[in-house]
Amino acid sequence: MKSLIILLSVSILSFLSSCNGNSQSTDAKLIENSSSAQNPNSKGNEPIMTFDSETFDFGTINEGEVVEHTYNFTNTGNKPLLISEVQVSCGCTVPVWPREPISPGQSSSIKLQFNSNNKPDKILKDVTIISNANPVKKKLTFTAFVIEKKTE
């Protein structure tokens, strides 16, 4: 009997929440695009992240140095751009990205901080941006040659 009451309550709540005729939230509308929503009518009508450069070389640095680089981009699409996540390949890299929507034509940036401690030799790191842009996933890379710290 208890499970019947729970099932009935869930059914009623589901019905009531869908009765307003607008089952899609404002956030869901904001991040809709042809790549993720499979909406053929929105093709060409989505945000596009255009970067000044998608790669960066820190050159030669000493082990233990913390270095930063800022990747600048512009929303060259026709809808607001929303970055939902920036994934890094290890804990040695910390990303900072805009949390608010970036309007068409507006520029912004993603800042990366790399800690070279315990990372001697040549390194290549990937950063993946997940957004409502086309394409949904965008990869940035950076390289460095880390001179190993001399132990005495």
CNS distance restraints for C-alpha pairs under 8 A (distance, minus, plus):
assign (resid   1 and name CA) (resid   5 and name CA) 6.43 0.50 0.50
assign (resid   2 and name CA) (resid   6 and name CA) 6.37 0.50 0.50
assign (resid   3 and name CA) (resid   7 and name CA) 6.06 0.50 0.50
assign (resid   4 and name CA) (resid   8 and name CA) 6.05 0.50 0.50
assign (resid   5 and name CA) (resid   9 and name CA) 6.09 0.50 0.50
assign (resid   6 and name CA) (resid  10 and name CA) 6.21 0.50 0.50
assign (resid   7 and name CA) (resid  11 and name CA) 6.20 0.50 0.50
assign (resid   8 and name CA) (resid  12 and name CA) 6.21 0.50 0.50
assign (resid   9 and name CA) (resid  13 and name CA) 6.17 0.50 0.50
assign (resid  10 and name CA) (resid  14 and name CA) 6.11 0.50 0.50
assign (resid  11 and name CA) (resid  15 and name CA) 6.18 0.50 0.50
assign (resid  12 and name CA) (resid  16 and name CA) 6.12 0.50 0.50
assign (resid  13 and name CA) (resid  17 and name CA) 6.08 0.50 0.50
assign (resid  14 and name CA) (resid  18 and name CA) 6.37 0.50 0.50
assign (resid  15 and name CA) (resid  19 and name CA) 6.29 0.50 0.50
assign (resid  16 and name CA) (resid  20 and name CA) 7.70 0.50 0.50
assign (resid  17 and name CA) (resid  23 and name CA) 7.67 0.50 0.50
assign (resid  18 and name CA) (resid  22 and name CA) 7.13 0.50 0.50
assign (resid  18 and name CA) (resid  23 and name CA) 5.70 0.50 0.50
assign (resid  24 and name CA) (resid  28 and name CA) 6.04 0.50 0.50
assign (resid  24 and name CA) (resid  29 and name CA) 6.67 0.50 0.50
assign (resid  25 and name CA) (resid  29 and name CA) 6.36 0.50 0.50
assign (resid  26 and name CA) (resid  30 and name CA) 6.19 0.50 0.50
assign (resid  27 and name CA) (resid  31 and name CA) 6.39 0.50 0.50
assign (resid  28 and name CA) (resid  32 and name CA) 6.19 0.50 0.50
assign (resid  30 and name CA) (resid  80 and name CA) 7.04 0.50 0.50
assign (resid  30 and name CA) (resid  82 and name CA) 7.61 0.50 0.50
assign (resid  30 and name CA) (resid 132 and name CA) 7.98 0.50 0.50
assign (resid  31 and name CA) (resid  81 and name CA) 7.60 0.50 0.50
assign (resid  31 and name CA) (resid  82 and name CA) 6.61 0.50 0.50
assign (resid  31 and name CA) (resid 131 and name CA) 7.59 0.50 0.50
assign (resid  31 and name CA) (resid 132 and name CA) 4.80 0.50 0.50
assign (resid  32 and name CA) (resid  36 and name CA) 6.64 0.50 0.50
assign (resid  32 and name CA) (resid  37 and name CA) 5.78 0.50 0.50
assign (resid  32 and name CA) (resid 132 and name CA) 6.48 0.50 0.50
assign (resid  33 and name CA) (resid  37 and name CA) 5.56 0.50 0.50
assign (resid  33 and name CA) (resid  38 and name CA) 7.33 0.50 0.50
assign (resid  33 and name CA) (resid  39 and name CA) 6.92 0.50 0.50
assign (resid  33 and name CA) (resid  42 and name CA) 6.42 0.50 0.50
assign (resid  33 and name CA) (resid  43 and name CA) 7.66 0.50 0.50
assign (resid  33 and name CA) (resid  45 and name CA) 7.74 0.50 0.50
assign (resid  33 and name CA) (resid  46 and name CA) 5.72 0.50 0.50
assign (resid  33 and name CA) (resid  47 and name CA) 7.97 0.50 0.50
assign (resid  33 and name CA) (resid 132 and name CA) 6.29 0.50 0.50
assign (resid  33 and name CA) (resid 133 and name CA) 7.11 0.50 0.50
assign (resid  33 and name CA) (resid 134 and name CA) 7.39 0.50 0.50
assign (resid  34 and name CA) (resid  38 and name CA) 4.88 0.50 0.50
assign (resid  34 and name CA) (resid  39 and name CA) 4.89 0.50 0.50
assign (resid  34 and name CA) (resid  40 and name CA) 6.21 0.50 0.50
assign (resid  34 and name CA) (resid  41 and name CA) 7.81 0.50 0.50
assign (resid  34 and name CA) (resid  42 and name CA) 5.60 0.50 0.50
assign (resid  34 and name CA) (resid  43 and name CA) 5.52 0.50 0.50
assign (resid  34 and name CA) (resid  46 and name CA) 7.39 0.50 0.50
assign (resid  34 and name CA) (resid 134 and name CA) 7.71 0.50 0.50
assign (resid  35 and name CA) (resid  39 and name CA) 7.80 0.50 0.50
assign (resid  35 and name CA) (resid 134 and name CA) 6.39 0.50 0.50
assign (resid  35 and name CA) (resid 135 and name CA) 6.79 0.50 0.50
assign (resid  35 and name CA) (resid 136 and name CA) 6.76 0.50 0.50
assign (resid  36 and name CA) (resid 132 and name CA) 7.64 0.50 0.50
assign (resid  36 and name CA) (resid 136 and name CA) 7.21 0.50 0.50
assign (resid  39 and name CA) (resid  43 and name CA) 7.32 0.50 0.50
assign (resid  42 and name CA) (resid  46 and name CA) 6.84 0.50 0.50
assign (resid  44 and name CA) (resid  77 and name CA) 7.89 0.50 0.50
assign (resid  44 and name CA) (resid  78 and name CA) 7.82 0.50 0.50
assign (resid  45 and name CA) (resid  77 and name CA) 6.93 0.50 0.50
assign (resid  45 and name CA) (resid  78 and name CA) 5.35 0.50 0.50
assign (resid  45 and name CA) (resid  79 and name CA) 6.62 0.50 0.50
assign (resid  46 and name CA) (resid  77 and name CA) 5.51 0.50 0.50
assign (resid  46 and name CA) (resid  78 and name CA) 5.32 0.50 0.50
assign (resid  46 and name CA) (resid  79 and name CA) 5.08 0.50 0.50
assign (resid  46 and name CA) (resid  80 and name CA) 7.81 0.50 0.50
assign (resid  46 and name CA) (resid 132 and name CA) 7.89 0.50 0.50
assign (resid  46 and name CA) (resid 133 and name CA) 6.39 0.50 0.50
assign (resid  46 and name CA) (resid 134 and name CA) 6.78 0.50 0.50
assign (resid  47 and name CA) (resid  75 and name CA) 6.08 0.50 0.50
assign (resid  47 and name CA) (resid  76 and name CA) 6.67 0.50 0.50
assign (resid  47 and name CA) (resid  77 and name CA) 4.02 0.50 0.50
assign (resid  47 and name CA) (resid  78 and name CA) 5.60 0.50 0.50
assign (resid  47 and name CA) (resid  79 and name CA) 4.93 0.50 0.50
assign (resid  47 and name CA) (resid  80 and name CA) 6.02 0.50 0.50
assign (resid  47 and name CA) (resid  81 and name CA) 5.26 0.50 0.50
assign (resid  47 and name CA) (resid 104 and name CA) 7.09 0.50 0.50
assign (resid  47 and name CA) (resid 132 and name CA) 6.85 0.50 0.50
assign (resid  47 and name CA) (resid 133 and name CA) 4.62 0.50 0.50
assign (resid  47 and name CA) (resid 134 and name CA) 6.43 0.50 0.50
assign (resid  48 and name CA) (resid  74 and name CA) 7.96 0.50 0.50
assign (resid  48 and name CA) (resid  75 and name CA) 5.35 0.50 0.50
assign (resid  48 and name CA) (resid  76 and name CA) 5.24 0.50 0.50
assign (resid  48 and name CA) (resid  77 and name CA) 4.53 0.50 0.50
assign (resid  48 and name CA) (resid  78 and name CA) 7.91 0.50 0.50
assign (resid  48 and name CA) (resid  81 and name CA) 7.47 0.50 0.50
assign (resid  48 and name CA) (resid 133 and name CA) 5.00 0.50 0.50
assign (resid  48 and name CA) (resid 134 and name CA) 5.52 0.50 0.50
assign (resid  48 and name CA) (resid 135 and name CA) 7.58 0.50 0.50
assign (resid  49 and name CA) (resid  73 and name CA) 6.24 0.50 0.50
assign (resid  49 and name CA) (resid  74 and name CA) 5.85 0.50 0.50
assign (resid  49 and name CA) (resid  75 and name CA) 4.98 0.50 0.50
assign (resid  49 and name CA) (resid  76 and name CA) 6.37 0.50 0.50
assign (resid  49 and name CA) (resid  77 and name CA) 7.53 0.50 0.50
assign (resid  49 and name CA) (resid  81 and name CA) 7.90 0.50 0.50
assign (resid  49 and name CA) (resid 133 and name CA) 6.47 0.50 0.50
assign (resid  49 and name CA) (resid 134 and name CA) 7.68 0.50 0.50
assign (resid  50 and name CA) (resid  73 and name CA) 5.29 0.50 0.50
assign (resid  50 and name CA) (resid  74 and name CA) 5.28 0.50 0.50
assign (resid  50 and name CA) (resid  75 and name CA) 6.33 0.50 0.50
assign (resid  50 and name CA) (resid  76 and name CA) 6.35 0.50 0.50
assign (resid  51 and name CA) (resid  71 and name CA) 7.04 0.50 0.50
assign (resid  51 and name CA) (resid  72 and name CA) 5.82 0.50 0.50
assign (resid  51 and name CA) (resid  73 and name CA) 4.10 0.50 0.50
assign (resid  51 and name CA) (resid  74 and name CA) 6.53 0.50 0.50
assign (resid  52 and name CA) (resid  71 and name CA) 7.21 0.50 0.50
assign (resid  52 and name CA) (resid  72 and name CA) 5.82 0.50 0.50
assign (resid  52 and name CA) (resid  73 and name CA) 5.97 0.50 0.50
assign (resid  53 and name CA) (resid  71 and name CA) 6.86 0.50 0.50
assign (resid  53 and name CA) (resid  72 and name CA) 7.54 0.50 0.50
assign (resid  54 and name CA) (resid  71 and name CA) 7.21 0.50 0.50
assign (resid  54 and name CA) (resid 139 and name CA) 7.42 0.50 0.50
assign (resid  54 and name CA) (resid 140 and name CA) 4.91 0.50 0.50
assign (resid  54 and name CA) (resid 141 and name CA) 6.48 0.50 0.50
assign (resid  55 and name CA) (resid 140 and name CA) 5.85 0.50 0.50
assign (resid  55 and name CA) (resid 141 and name CA) 4.82 0.50 0.50
assign (resid  55 and name CA) (resid 142 and name CA) 5.45 0.50 0.50
assign (resid  56 and name CA) (resid  69 and name CA) 7.80 0.50 0.50
assign (resid  56 and name CA) (resid 141 and name CA) 6.54 0.50 0.50
assign (resid  56 and name CA) (resid 142 and name CA) 4.62 0.50 0.50
assign (resid  56 and name CA) (resid 143 and name CA) 6.42 0.50 0.50
assign (resid  57 and name CA) (resid 142 and name CA) 5.55 0.50 0.50
assign (resid  57 and name CA) (resid 143 and name CA) 4.74 0.50 0.50
assign (resid  57 and name CA) (resid 144 and name CA) 5.73 0.50 0.50
assign (resid  58 and name CA) (resid  67 and name CA) 7.79 0.50 0.50
assign (resid  58 and name CA) (resid 142 and name CA) 7.33 0.50 0.50
assign (resid  58 and name CA) (resid 143 and name CA) 6.14 0.50 0.50
assign (resid  58 and name CA) (resid 144 and name CA) 4.92 0.50 0.50
assign (resid  58 and name CA) (resid 145 and name CA) 7.70 0.50 0.50
assign (resid  59 and name CA) (resid 143 and name CA) 7.35 0.50 0.50
assign (resid  59 and name CA) (resid 144 and name CA) 5.02 0.50 0.50
assign (resid  59 and name CA) (resid 145 and name CA) 5.97 0.50 0.50
assign (resid  60 and name CA) (resid 144 and name CA) 5.94 0.50 0.50
assign (resid  60 and name CA) (resid 145 and name CA) 4.66 0.50 0.50
assign (resid  60 and name CA) (resid 146 and name CA) 5.88 0.50 0.50
assign (resid  60 and name CA) (resid 147 and name CA) 7.03 0.50 0.50
assign (resid  61 and name CA) (resid  65 and name CA) 6.80 0.50 0.50
assign (resid  61 and name CA) (resid 144 and name CA) 7.03 0.50 0.50
assign (resid  61 and name CA) (resid 145 and name CA) 6.24 0.50 0.50
assign (resid  61 and name CA) (resid 146 and name CA) 5.03 0.50 0.50
assign (resid  61 and name CA) (resid 147 and name CA) 6.16 0.50 0.50
assign (resid  62 and name CA) (resid 116 and name CA) 7.59 0.50 0.50
assign (resid  62 and name CA) (resid 146 and name CA) 5.44 0.50 0.50
assign (resid  62 and name CA) (resid 147 and name CA) 4.83 0.50 0.50
assign (resid  62 and name CA) (resid 148 and name CA) 6.72 0.50 0.50
assign (resid  62 and name CA) (resid 149 and name CA) 6.98 0.50 0.50
assign (resid  63 and name CA) (resid 116 and name CA) 5.26 0.50 0.50
assign (resid  63 and name CA) (resid 117 and name CA) 5.32 0.50 0.50
assign (resid  63 and name CA) (resid 118 and name CA) 6.81 0.50 0.50
assign (resid  63 and name CA) (resid 119 and name CA) 6.70 0.50 0.50
assign (resid  63 and name CA) (resid 120 and name CA) 6.20 0.50 0.50
assign (resid  63 and name CA) (resid 146 and name CA) 5.50 0.50 0.50
assign (resid  63 and name CA) (resid 147 and name CA) 5.59 0.50 0.50
assign (resid  63 and name CA) (resid 148 and name CA) 5.39 0.50 0.50
assign (resid  63 and name CA) (resid 149 and name CA) 5.47 0.50 0.50
assign (resid  64 and name CA) (resid 115 and name CA) 6.56 0.50 0.50
assign (resid  64 and name CA) (resid 116 and name CA) 4.96 0.50 0.50
assign (resid  64 and name CA) (resid 117 and name CA) 3.94 0.50 0.50
assign (resid  64 and name CA) (resid 118 and name CA) 7.16 0.50 0.50
assign (resid  64 and name CA) (resid 149 and name CA) 7.72 0.50 0.50
assign (resid  65 and name CA) (resid 115 and name CA) 6.14 0.50 0.50
assign (resid  65 and name CA) (resid 116 and name CA) 5.54 0.50 0.50
assign (resid  65 and name CA) (resid 117 and name CA) 6.80 0.50 0.50
assign (resid  66 and name CA) (resid 113 and name CA) 6.78 0.50 0.50
assign (resid  66 and name CA) (resid 114 and name CA) 5.54 0.50 0.50
assign (resid  66 and name CA) (resid 115 and name CA) 4.37 0.50 0.50
assign (resid  66 and name CA) (resid 116 and name CA) 6.14 0.50 0.50
assign (resid  67 and name CA) (resid 113 and name CA) 5.71 0.50 0.50
assign (resid  67 and name CA) (resid 114 and name CA) 5.33 0.50 0.50
assign (resid  67 and name CA) (resid 115 and name CA) 6.62 0.50 0.50
assign (resid  68 and name CA) (resid 111 and name CA) 7.03 0.50 0.50
assign (resid  68 and name CA) (resid 112 and name CA) 5.55 0.50 0.50
assign (resid  68 and name CA) (resid 113 and name CA) 4.35 0.50 0.50
assign (resid  68 and name CA) (resid 114 and name CA) 6.19 0.50 0.50
assign (resid  69 and name CA) (resid 111 and name CA) 5.81 0.50 0.50
assign (resid  69 and name CA) (resid 112 and name CA) 5.44 0.50 0.50
assign (resid  69 and name CA) (resid 113 and name CA) 6.67 0.50 0.50
assign (resid  70 and name CA) (resid 109 and name CA) 6.34 0.50 0.50
assign (resid  70 and name CA) (resid 110 and name CA) 5.65 0.50 0.50
assign (resid  70 and name CA) (resid 111 and name CA) 4.26 0.50 0.50
assign (resid  70 and name CA) (resid 112 and name CA) 6.26 0.50 0.50
assign (resid  71 and name CA) (resid 109 and name CA) 5.47 0.50 0.50
assign (resid  71 and name CA) (resid 110 and name CA) 5.23 0.50 0.50
assign (resid  71 and name CA) (resid 111 and name CA) 6.26 0.50 0.50
assign (resid  72 and name CA) (resid 107 and name CA) 7.27 0.50 0.50
assign (resid  72 and name CA) (resid 108 and name CA) 5.97 0.50 0.50
assign (resid  72 and name CA) (resid 109 and name CA) 4.32 0.50 0.50
assign (resid  72 and name CA) (resid 110 and name CA) 6.59 0.50 0.50
assign (resid  73 and name CA) (resid 107 and name CA) 5.62 0.50 0.50
assign (resid  73 and name CA) (resid 108 and name CA) 5.65 0.50 0.50
assign (resid  73 and name CA) (resid 109 and name CA) 5.80 0.50 0.50
assign (resid  74 and name CA) (resid 104 and name CA) 7.99 0.50 0.50
assign (resid  74 and name CA) (resid 105 and name CA) 6.30 0.50 0.50
assign (resid  74 and name CA) (resid 106 and name CA) 5.70 0.50 0.50
assign (resid  74 and name CA) (resid 107 and name CA) 4.09 0.50 0.50
assign (resid  74 and name CA) (resid 108 and name CA) 6.31 0.50 0.50
assign (resid  75 and name CA) (resid  80 and name CA) 7.70 0.50 0.50
assign (resid  75 and name CA) (resid  81 and name CA) 6.59 0.50 0.50
assign (resid  75 and name CA) (resid 102 and name CA) 6.78 0.50 0.50
assign (resid  75 and name CA) (resid 103 and name CA) 6.78 0.50 0.50
assign (resid  75 and name CA) (resid 104 and name CA) 5.17 0.50 0.50
assign (resid  75 and name CA) (resid 105 and name CA) 5.34 0.50 0.50
assign (resid  75 and name CA) (resid 106 and name CA) 5.78 0.50 0.50
assign (resid  75 and name CA) (resid 107 and name CA) 6.35 0.50 0.50
assign (resid  76 and name CA) (resid 104 and name CA) 5.97 0.50 0.50
assign (resid  76 and name CA) (resid 105 and name CA) 5.56 0.50 0.50
assign (resid  76 and name CA) (resid 106 and name CA) 7.97 0.50 0.50
assign (resid  77 and name CA) (resid 104 and name CA) 5.73 0.50 0.50
assign (resid  77 and name CA) (resid 105 and name CA) 7.46 0.50 0.50
assign (resid  78 and name CA) (resid 104 and name CA) 5.47 0.50 0.50
assign (resid  79 and name CA) (resid 103 and name CA) 6.70 0.50 0.50
assign (resid  79 and name CA) (resid 104 and name CA) 5.76 0.50 0.50
assign (resid  80 and name CA) (resid 101 and name CA) 5.73 0.50 0.50
assign (resid  80 and name CA) (resid 102 and name CA) 5.36 0.50 0.50
assign (resid  80 and name CA) (resid 103 and name CA) 4.42 0.50 0.50
assign (resid  80 and name CA) (resid 104 and name CA) 5.76 0.50 0.50
assign (resid  81 and name CA) (resid 101 and name CA) 5.36 0.50 0.50
assign (resid  81 and name CA) (resid 102 and name CA) 4.90 0.50 0.50
assign (resid  81 and name CA) (resid 103 and name CA) 6.35 0.50 0.50
assign (resid  81 and name CA) (resid 104 and name CA) 7.48 0.50 0.50
assign (resid  81 and name CA) (resid 131 and name CA) 7.20 0.50 0.50
assign (resid  81 and name CA) (resid 132 and name CA) 6.21 0.50 0.50
assign (resid  81 and name CA) (resid 133 and name CA) 6.31 0.50 0.50
assign (resid  82 and name CA) (resid  99 and name CA) 7.28 0.50 0.50
assign (resid  82 and name CA) (resid 100 and name CA) 6.79 0.50 0.50
assign (resid  82 and name CA) (resid 101 and name CA) 4.83 0.50 0.50
assign (resid  82 and name CA) (resid 102 and name CA) 6.52 0.50 0.50
assign (resid  82 and name CA) (resid 131 and name CA) 5.62 0.50 0.50
assign (resid  82 and name CA) (resid 132 and name CA) 5.83 0.50 0.50
assign (resid  82 and name CA) (resid 133 and name CA) 7.67 0.50 0.50
assign (resid  83 and name CA) (resid  97 and name CA) 7.71 0.50 0.50
assign (resid  83 and name CA) (resid  98 and name CA) 7.20 0.50 0.50
assign (resid  83 and name CA) (resid  99 and name CA) 6.70 0.50 0.50
assign (resid  83 and name CA) (resid 101 and name CA) 7.66 0.50 0.50
assign (resid  83 and name CA) (resid 129 and name CA) 7.11 0.50 0.50
assign (resid  83 and name CA) (resid 130 and name CA) 6.02 0.50 0.50
assign (resid  83 and name CA) (resid 131 and name CA) 4.22 0.50 0.50
assign (resid  83 and name CA) (resid 132 and name CA) 6.79 0.50 0.50
assign (resid  84 and name CA) (resid  99 and name CA) 7.63 0.50 0.50
assign (resid  84 and name CA) (resid 129 and name CA) 7.97 0.50 0.50
assign (resid  84 and name CA) (resid 130 and name CA) 5.78 0.50 0.50
assign (resid  84 and name CA) (resid 131 and name CA) 5.30 0.50 0.50
assign (resid  84 and name CA) (resid 132 and name CA) 7.85 0.50 0.50
assign (resid  85 and name CA) (resid 129 and name CA) 6.08 0.50 0.50
assign (resid  85 and name CA) (resid 130 and name CA) 5.18 0.50 0.50
assign (resid  85 and name CA) (resid 131 and name CA) 6.98 0.50 0.50
assign (resid  86 and name CA) (resid  95 and name CA) 6.78 0.50 0.50
assign (resid  86 and name CA) (resid  97 and name CA) 7.57 0.50 0.50
assign (resid  86 and name CA) (resid 127 and name CA) 6.85 0.50 0.50
assign (resid  86 and name CA) (resid 128 and name CA) 5.67 0.50 0.50
assign (resid  86 and name CA) (resid 129 and name CA) 4.55 0.50 0.50
assign (resid  86 and name CA) (resid 130 and name CA) 6.15 0.50 0.50
assign (resid  87 and name CA) (resid 127 and name CA) 5.69 0.50 0.50
assign (resid  87 and name CA) (resid 128 and name CA) 5.02 0.50 0.50
assign (resid  87 and name CA) (resid 129 and name CA) 6.40 0.50 0.50
assign (resid  87 and name CA) (resid 130 and name CA) 7.89 0.50 0.50
assign (resid  88 and name CA) (resid  93 and name CA) 6.40 0.50 0.50
assign (resid  88 and name CA) (resid  94 and name CA) 7.46 0.50 0.50
assign (resid  88 and name CA) (resid  95 and name CA) 7.56 0.50 0.50
assign (resid  88 and name CA) (resid 125 and name CA) 7.85 0.50 0.50
assign (resid  88 and name CA) (resid 126 and name CA) 6.37 0.50 0.50
assign (resid  88 and name CA) (resid 127 and name CA) 4.68 0.50 0.50
assign (resid  88 and name CA) (resid 128 and name CA) 6.49 0.50 0.50
assign (resid  89 and name CA) (resid  93 and name CA) 7.63 0.50 0.50
assign (resid  89 and name CA) (resid 125 and name CA) 6.36 0.50 0.50
assign (resid  89 and name CA) (resid 126 and name CA) 5.81 0.50 0.50
assign (resid  89 and name CA) (resid 127 and name CA) 6.47 0.50 0.50
assign (resid  92 and name CA) (resid 114 and name CA) 5.71 0.50 0.50
assign (resid  92 and name CA) (resid 115 and name CA) 5.13 0.50 0.50
assign (resid  92 and name CA) (resid 116 and name CA) 7.08 0.50 0.50
assign (resid  93 and name CA) (resid 112 and name CA) 6.58 0.50 0.50
assign (resid  93 and name CA) (resid 113 and name CA) 5.52 0.50 0.50
assign (resid  93 and name CA) (resid 114 and name CA) 4.53 0.50 0.50
assign (resid  93 and name CA) (resid 115 and name CA) 6.45 0.50 0.50
assign (resid  94 and name CA) (resid 112 and name CA) 5.64 0.50 0.50
assign (resid  94 and name CA) (resid 113 and name CA) 5.11 0.50 0.50
assign (resid  94 and name CA) (resid 114 and name CA) 6.61 0.50 0.50
assign (resid  95 and name CA) (resid 110 and name CA) 6.92 0.50 0.50
assign (resid  95 and name CA) (resid 111 and name CA) 5.74 0.50 0.50
assign (resid  95 and name CA) (resid 112 and name CA) 4.57 0.50 0.50
assign (resid  95 and name CA) (resid 113 and name CA) 6.49 0.50 0.50
assign (resid  96 and name CA) (resid 110 and name CA) 5.76 0.50 0.50
assign (resid  96 and name CA) (resid 111 and name CA) 5.11 0.50 0.50
assign (resid  96 and name CA) (resid 112 and name CA) 6.43 0.50 0.50
assign (resid  97 and name CA) (resid 109 and name CA) 6.71 0.50 0.50
assign (resid  97 and name CA) (resid 110 and name CA) 4.70 0.50 0.50
assign (resid  97 and name CA) (resid 111 and name CA) 6.56 0.50 0.50
assign (resid  98 and name CA) (resid 108 and name CA) 7.40 0.50 0.50
assign (resid  98 and name CA) (resid 109 and name CA) 7.30 0.50 0.50
assign (resid  98 and name CA) (resid 110 and name CA) 7.23 0.50 0.50
assign (resid 102 and name CA) (resid 106 and name CA) 6.02 0.50 0.50
assign (resid 102 and name CA) (resid 107 and name CA) 7.33 0.50 0.50
assign (resid 102 and name CA) (resid 108 and name CA) 7.43 0.50 0.50
assign (resid 116 and name CA) (resid 120 and name CA) 7.38 0.50 0.50
assign (resid 116 and name CA) (resid 146 and name CA) 6.91 0.50 0.50
assign (resid 119 and name CA) (resid 123 and name CA) 7.55 0.50 0.50
assign (resid 119 and name CA) (resid 146 and name CA) 6.72 0.50 0.50
assign (resid 119 and name CA) (resid 148 and name CA) 7.90 0.50 0.50
assign (resid 120 and name CA) (resid 145 and name CA) 7.51 0.50 0.50
assign (resid 120 and name CA) (resid 146 and name CA) 4.83 0.50 0.50
assign (resid 120 and name CA) (resid 147 and name CA) 5.86 0.50 0.50
assign (resid 120 and name CA) (resid 148 and name CA) 4.89 0.50 0.50
assign (resid 120 and name CA) (resid 149 and name CA) 7.88 0.50 0.50
assign (resid 121 and name CA) (resid 145 and name CA) 5.51 0.50 0.50
assign (resid 121 and name CA) (resid 146 and name CA) 4.94 0.50 0.50
assign (resid 121 and name CA) (resid 147 and name CA) 6.28 0.50 0.50
assign (resid 121 and name CA) (resid 148 and name CA) 6.91 0.50 0.50
assign (resid 122 and name CA) (resid 143 and name CA) 7.37 0.50 0.50
assign (resid 122 and name CA) (resid 144 and name CA) 5.94 0.50 0.50
assign (resid 122 and name CA) (resid 145 and name CA) 4.37 0.50 0.50
assign (resid 122 and name CA) (resid 146 and name CA) 6.20 0.50 0.50
assign (resid 123 and name CA) (resid 143 and name CA) 5.47 0.50 0.50
assign (resid 123 and name CA) (resid 144 and name CA) 5.46 0.50 0.50
assign (resid 123 and name CA) (resid 145 and name CA) 6.24 0.50 0.50
assign (resid 123 and name CA) (resid 146 and name CA) 7.49 0.50 0.50
assign (resid 124 and name CA) (resid 141 and name CA) 7.01 0.50 0.50
assign (resid 124 and name CA) (resid 142 and name CA) 5.86 0.50 0.50
assign (resid 124 and name CA) (resid 143 and name CA) 4.54 0.50 0.50
assign (resid 124 and name CA) (resid 144 and name CA) 6.96 0.50 0.50
assign (resid 125 and name CA) (resid 141 and name CA) 5.58 0.50 0.50
assign (resid 125 and name CA) (resid 142 and name CA) 5.47 0.50 0.50
assign (resid 125 and name CA) (resid 143 and name CA) 6.41 0.50 0.50
assign (resid 126 and name CA) (resid 139 and name CA) 6.64 0.50 0.50
assign (resid 126 and name CA) (resid 140 and name CA) 5.85 0.50 0.50
assign (resid 126 and name CA) (resid 141 and name CA) 4.59 0.50 0.50
assign (resid 126 and name CA) (resid 142 and name CA) 6.80 0.50 0.50
assign (resid 127 and name CA) (resid 139 and name CA) 5.64 0.50 0.50
assign (resid 127 and name CA) (resid 140 and name CA) 5.06 0.50 0.50
assign (resid 127 and name CA) (resid 141 and name CA) 6.06 0.50 0.50
assign (resid 128 and name CA) (resid 137 and name CA) 6.43 0.50 0.50
assign (resid 128 and name CA) (resid 138 and name CA) 5.62 0.50 0.50
assign (resid 128 and name CA) (resid 139 and name CA) 4.55 0.50 0.50
assign (resid 128 and name CA) (resid 140 and name CA) 6.35 0.50 0.50
assign (resid 129 and name CA) (resid 136 and name CA) 7.96 0.50 0.50
assign (resid 129 and name CA) (resid 137 and name CA) 5.54 0.50 0.50
assign (resid 129 and name CA) (resid 138 and name CA) 5.08 0.50 0.50
assign (resid 129 and name CA) (resid 139 and name CA) 6.29 0.50 0.50
assign (resid 129 and name CA) (resid 140 and name CA) 7.84 0.50 0.50
assign (resid 130 and name CA) (resid 136 and name CA) 5.73 0.50 0.50
assign (resid 130 and name CA) (resid 137 and name CA) 4.78 0.50 0.50
assign (resid 130 and name CA) (resid 138 and name CA) 6.71 0.50 0.50
assign (resid 131 and name CA) (resid 136 and name CA) 5.32 0.50 0.50
assign (resid 131 and name CA) (resid 137 and name CA) 6.64 0.50 0.50
assign (resid 132 and name CA) (resid 136 and name CA) 5.60 0.50 0.50
assign (resid 133 and name CA) (resid 137 and name CA) 7.91 0.50 0.50
